[in-house]
Amino acid sequence: MAAANAAESLRDEASCSICLDYFTDPVMTDCGHNFCRSCITQSWEGRDTDFPCPQCRETSQQRNLRPNRQLANMTEMVKKLSQTSVRPKEENLCEEHEEKLKLFCEEDQKMICLICRESRDHKSHTVIPIKEAVQEYKEKLKMHLKPLRKNLEDLLKFTSTEEKKAEELKSEAQIKRQKVESEFEELQQFLIKEKQILLSRLEEEEKKILQRIREHETQLEEQSSSFMQLISEIEEKIQQPATELLKDVKDALSRNRLVDGMWQIYSKCDSGS
């Protein structure tokens, strides 16, 4: 049993994963997997770039195929061992009749012996030699394998296209994001500058207004002083005797008109400002 398992393992190592048969002119891809030259060439038919490995799907930009002489020699050795092995399948005996399983029943999908073939259970069934059944179903499996590989290849192409679209969208979004941030940064700097200009103007206007107010206060103080002095003089004049009162009465009235006139002019200017 162990010898049979070892032989089966050797056969697997010497078989192409595309055609599922022994290697014929084996070649190695850049990723380290081996295939028949004709199988991998057919798999890459119609491609000028992006050559995918049928086993691991890793792609290479060039059609790099290196002949694997050691694997070719090993395959020949495995073939010879398989042909000269001491009946590795001797254990495959019919459980009921203990005869070798030589036929395959199509209806029951099982291997049977020659005695089973003549039994009531299988007499009306379609049976073929196991070797023919293996070859037939191997061909059928290959026929299913080819469209499956094509579907997988198309799916990987679609996935690659979608990934490229996603990367392009990410790149565009990043560019737009940077543009928005840049524009808002410029706008922020502009607003800060405008704010400083407006605050500076307000400060200058405030200084001018305060300066005018102080000037007005000074003028009001001067007017107030003039009024107080004139009031004092008139009150004093009223208390004088007749001779003194009439002596310079025109000058007092004239000063009163002068002060009053100056106040009227100031009031108009102040209300106009």
Buried (B, 14 or more C-beta within 10 A) or exposed (E): EEEBEEBEEBBEEBBBBBBEBBBBEBBBBBEEBBBBBBBBEEBBEEEEEEBBBBBEEEBBEEBEBEEBEEBBEBBEEBBEBBEEEEEBEEEBEBEEBEEBBBBBBEEEEEBBBBEBBEEEEBEEBEBBEBEEBEEEEBEEEEEEBEEEBEEEBEEBEEEEEEEEEEEEEEEEEEEEEEEEEEEEEEEEEEEEEEEEEEEEEEEEEEEEEEEEEEEBEEBEEEBEEBBEEBEEBBEEBEEEEEEEEEEBEEEBEEBBEEBEEBBEEBEEEEEEE
